[in-house]
């Protein structure tokens, strides 16, 4: 029997595969053009595994969306404290622009 650490690792890998599969499918075919079964097939997992990690397709999308926001917040936190106010503002504006681009692509793919 696998150890609890091994099971946790497998669970995390399954979740990551599901998110990656959903990201690729949403981007290429749009949110509405993708079924849960297609996400499972691309990830190589069962529907039971899908529902162990997510309540539905919207939950996968929300997870991808919050990952984008987390990256934005991490970028904001990494702004150098020694940079002047105008440089910090420029860097923050750049991070915001890149986030908007990514979210825009995701939102366009969702329709």
Short mmCIF file of the C-alpha atoms (twelve columns), coordinates in Angstrom:
data_MODEL
# 
_entry.id   MODEL 
# 
loop_
_atom_site.group_PDB 
_atom_site.id 
_atom_site.type_symbol 
_atom_site.label_atom_id 
_atom_site.label_alt_id 
_atom_site.label_comp_id 
_atom_site.label_asym_id 
_atom_site.label_seq_id 
_atom_site.Cartn_x 
_atom_site.Cartn_y 
_atom_site.Cartn_z 
_atom_site.pdbx_PDB_model_num 
ATOM 1   C CA . UNK A 1   0.000   0.000  0.000   1 
ATOM 2   C CA . UNK A 2   1.428   3.418  -0.963  1 
ATOM 3   C CA . UNK A 3   2.340   5.801  1.845   1 
ATOM 4   C CA . UNK A 4   0.191   8.844  2.530   1 
ATOM 5   C CA . UNK A 5   2.993   11.037 1.158   1 
ATOM 6   C CA . UNK A 6   2.996   9.079  -2.090  1 
ATOM 7   C CA . UNK A 7   -0.807  9.296  -2.350  1 
ATOM 8   C CA . UNK A 8   -0.697  13.054 -1.775  1 
ATOM 9   C CA . UNK A 9   1.948   13.425 -4.467  1 
ATOM 10  C CA . UNK A 10  -0.128  11.385 -6.925  1 
ATOM 11  C CA . UNK A 11  -3.200  13.456 -6.095  1 
ATOM 12  C CA . UNK A 12  -1.316  16.706 -6.697  1 
ATOM 13  C CA . UNK A 13  0.022   15.372 -10.003 1 
ATOM 14  C CA . UNK A 14  -3.482  14.366 -11.100 1 
ATOM 15  C CA . UNK A 15  -4.833  17.826 -10.249 1 
ATOM 16  C CA . UNK A 16  -1.975  19.467 -12.145 1 
ATOM 17  C CA . UNK A 17  -2.630  17.273 -15.212 1 
ATOM 18  C CA . UNK A 18  -6.319  18.186 -15.120 1 
ATOM 19  C CA . UNK A 19  -5.523  21.901 -14.918 1 
ATOM 20  C CA . UNK A 20  -2.996  21.700 -17.739 1 
ATOM 21  C CA . UNK A 21  -5.397  19.754 -19.939 1 
ATOM 22  C CA . UNK A 22  -8.215  22.213 -19.246 1 
ATOM 23  C CA . UNK A 23  -5.950  25.212 -19.903 1 
ATOM 24  C CA . UNK A 24  -4.894  23.833 -23.272 1 
ATOM 25  C CA . UNK A 25  -8.408  22.844 -24.303 1 
ATOM 26  C CA . UNK A 26  -10.023 26.110 -23.154 1 
ATOM 27  C CA . UNK A 27  -7.389  28.089 -25.008 1 
ATOM 28  C CA . UNK A 28  -7.691  26.142 -28.247 1 
ATOM 29  C CA . UNK A 29  -11.458 25.489 -28.351 1 
ATOM 30  C CA . UNK A 30  -13.044 27.856 -25.861 1 
ATOM 31  C CA . UNK A 31  -14.688 27.087 -22.568 1 
ATOM 32  C CA . UNK A 32  -18.059 26.177 -24.077 1 
ATOM 33  C CA . UNK A 33  -16.448 23.866 -26.621 1 
ATOM 34  C CA . UNK A 34  -14.877 21.573 -24.029 1 
ATOM 35  C CA . UNK A 35  -16.528 18.840 -21.984 1 
ATOM 36  C CA . UNK A 36  -15.400 17.383 -18.688 1 
ATOM 37  C CA . UNK A 37  -14.873 14.045 -20.436 1 
ATOM 38  C CA . UNK A 38  -12.506 15.712 -22.923 1 
ATOM 39  C CA . UNK A 39  -10.514 17.256 -20.075 1 
ATOM 40  C CA . UNK A 40  -10.303 13.824 -18.420 1 
ATOM 41  C CA . UNK A 41  -9.262  12.133 -21.664 1 
ATOM 42  C CA . UNK A 42  -6.522  14.685 -22.325 1 
ATOM 43  C CA . UNK A 43  -5.281  14.418 -18.728 1 
ATOM 44  C CA . UNK A 44  -5.471  10.616 -18.795 1 
ATOM 45  C CA . UNK A 45  -7.706  10.368 -15.733 1 
ATOM 46  C CA . UNK A 46  -11.211 9.170  -14.917 1 
ATOM 47  C CA . UNK A 47  -14.238 11.355 -14.274 1 
ATOM 48  C CA . UNK A 48  -14.118 10.147 -10.690 1 
ATOM 49  C CA . UNK A 49  -10.627 11.625 -10.353 1 
ATOM 50  C CA . UNK A 50  -11.896 14.853 -11.910 1 
ATOM 51  C CA . UNK A 51  -14.745 15.135 -9.413  1 
ATOM 52  C CA . UNK A 52  -12.398 14.312 -6.548  1 
ATOM 53  C CA . UNK A 53  -10.565 17.568 -7.341  1 
ATOM 54  C CA . UNK A 54  -13.261 19.798 -8.854  1 
ATOM 55  C CA . UNK A 55  -17.022 20.173 -8.516  1 
ATOM 56  C CA . UNK A 56  -17.381 20.930 -12.228 1 
ATOM 57  C CA . UNK A 57  -15.959 22.740 -15.222 1 
ATOM 58  C CA . UNK A 58  -16.523 26.167 -13.642 1 
ATOM 59  C CA . UNK A 59  -14.400 25.125 -10.660 1 
ATOM 60  C CA . UNK A 60  -11.527 24.249 -13.005 1 
ATOM 61  C CA . UNK A 61  -11.864 27.608 -14.724 1 
ATOM 62  C CA . UNK A 62  -11.930 29.469 -11.391 1 
ATOM 63  C CA . UNK A 63  -8.817  27.598 -10.330 1 
ATOM 64  C CA . UNK A 64  -7.014  28.652 -13.508 1 
ATOM 65  C CA . UNK A 65  -8.211  32.234 -13.043 1 
ATOM 66  C CA . UNK A 66  -7.007  32.429 -9.438  1 
ATOM 67  C CA . UNK A 67  -3.637  31.008 -10.504 1 
ATOM 68  C CA . UNK A 68  -3.268  34.029 -12.805 1 
ATOM 69  C CA . UNK A 69  -4.131  36.345 -9.935  1 
ATOM 70  C CA . UNK A 70  -1.649  34.600 -7.656  1 
ATOM 71  C CA . UNK A 71  1.099   35.158 -10.226 1 
ATOM 72  C CA . UNK A 72  0.166   38.823 -10.378 1 
ATOM 73  C CA . UNK A 73  0.330   39.179 -6.603  1 
ATOM 74  C CA . UNK A 74  3.665   37.382 -6.492  1 
ATOM 75  C CA . UNK A 75  4.996   39.740 -9.159  1 
ATOM 76  C CA . UNK A 76  3.784   42.689 -7.121  1 
ATOM 77  C CA . UNK A 77  5.475   41.337 -3.994  1 
ATOM 78  C CA . UNK A 78  8.762   40.968 -5.877  1 
ATOM 79  C CA . UNK A 79  8.946   44.630 -6.829  1 
ATOM 80  C CA . UNK A 80  12.265  45.887 -5.521  1 
ATOM 81  C CA . UNK A 81  11.831  47.995 -2.406  1 
ATOM 82  C CA . UNK A 82  14.831  50.123 -3.349  1 
ATOM 83  C CA . UNK A 83  13.233  51.190 -6.645  1 
ATOM 84  C CA . UNK A 84  11.803  54.672 -6.722  1 
ATOM 85  C CA . UNK A 85  8.081   55.282 -6.792  1 
ATOM 86  C CA . UNK A 86  7.958   55.915 -10.546 1 
ATOM 87  C CA . UNK A 87  9.934   52.736 -11.289 1 
ATOM 88  C CA . UNK A 88  7.730   50.661 -8.980  1 
ATOM 89  C CA . UNK A 89  4.645   52.116 -10.672 1 
ATOM 90  C CA . UNK A 90  6.045   51.309 -14.135 1 
ATOM 91  C CA . UNK A 91  6.815   47.745 -13.079 1 
ATOM 92  C CA . UNK A 92  3.378   47.312 -11.515 1 
ATOM 93  C CA . UNK A 93  1.734   48.677 -14.670 1 
ATOM 94  C CA . UNK A 94  3.721   46.161 -16.728 1 
ATOM 95  C CA . UNK A 95  2.595   43.289 -14.478 1 
ATOM 96  C CA . UNK A 96  -0.995  44.511 -14.735 1 
ATOM 97  C CA . UNK A 97  -0.752  44.691 -18.529 1 
ATOM 98  C CA . UNK A 98  0.568   41.129 -18.784 1 
ATOM 99  C CA . UNK A 99  -2.128  39.835 -16.437 1 
ATOM 100 C CA . UNK A 100 -4.815  41.599 -18.482 1 
ATOM 101 C CA . UNK A 101 -3.449  40.027 -21.658 1 
ATOM 102 C CA . UNK A 102 -3.507  36.532 -20.159 1 
ATOM 103 C CA . UNK A 103 -6.945  36.965 -18.650 1 
ATOM 104 C CA . UNK A 104 -8.233  38.468 -21.868 1 
ATOM 105 C CA . UNK A 105 -7.070  35.443 -23.830 1 
ATOM 106 C CA . UNK A 106 -8.661  33.169 -21.255 1 
ATOM 107 C CA . UNK A 107 -11.929 35.107 -21.198 1 
ATOM 108 C CA . UNK A 108 -12.107 35.204 -24.981 1 
ATOM 109 C CA . UNK A 109 -11.551 31.466 -25.036 1 
ATOM 110 C CA . UNK A 110 -14.353 31.023 -22.503 1 
ATOM 111 C CA . UNK A 111 -17.101 32.261 -24.804 1 
# 
